Amino acid sequence: SVLMSWAQPLLRVNPCILQAPRVTGMGERGECPGREAWGHIRWDAGREGEEPSLHGADRLEFDLATNLVGQPLVRQQVMKGLRGFLENANPVKPLVMSFHGSTGTGKTYVSSMLIRYLFQSGLQSPYVHHFSPIVHFPHAEHIEQYKVRDTAQQRWIQGNLTSCGRSAFLFDEMDKMHPGLIDVIIPFLGPSWVVYGTNYRKAIFIFISNAGGEQINNVTLALWHARKDREEISLQDLEPAISKAVFENPESGFWNSGIINEHLIDFVVPFLPLKHHHVKQCVVSELIQQGLEVRPDVIQEVADSIPYFPEEEKLFSSTGCKTVASRISFFF
């Protein structure tokens, strides 16, 4: 059936989908071993039921400041959201963040770093779940059937939250999501206590999208022309452009979505375009990660080989740092 054709990838990821929710038998219903979930931050010492420790959050903030290139606003928004969520022993709703920006600006990198600090097994944790519309809703001609049968997605989320209330859900490529499909998860995002018999308020949902990237780039360029420093750019500078491109766009996965209308996204996180010196920092980091010699000539040539925009000033990398690793291979 159409339903099973898109459900198969989910079945491979987690057997909970299309099955009755299961209980782990450890702690209260919907909880999971503290040793795994929130291993580095929520329970820093790894003991279930321990009060929040912000030592791990401090380390995450340090790593973001040290390793995340050219995104001070991202660091501020992510840490603001995460600290507030972790400090609250009984949050009234899950933490919902939406990452927006062009290719190669760090969206996947930040989400992966965040997951590594929350879960000892990182992205391999059984409590981290990755969703892609290209994989799970691949056939545009079946869009109406998907909408009718979207309860399978609810069961997938429900089953995973029953297994572990402190789960994380990554929704990648939201710009490719068909409008209306994402609303199936609305019951899990709002300020309620229990949904379908499952306590879900300690979960984290992250939406990742290239949508709004062009508008963020245009605003950043206009502010540069107005001599506004990158570190001075605020969320208020970018929000109108993001809203128009993402939430008011008929082709967006968030078009007419109840997630927007009911204000269920807690933090919109914009990723700015990267400049030439940011790309050079990425080259250095990649050389170190690959165990290669950090040669000034390689750094310069790799950074220079990447296309920049606008055509006249060549201020920002067209691909961020996305192609840095592949370009380094030409020199070794």
Disulfide bonds with the S-S distance in Angstrom:
Cys32-Cys164 2.20
Cys282-Cys321 1.98
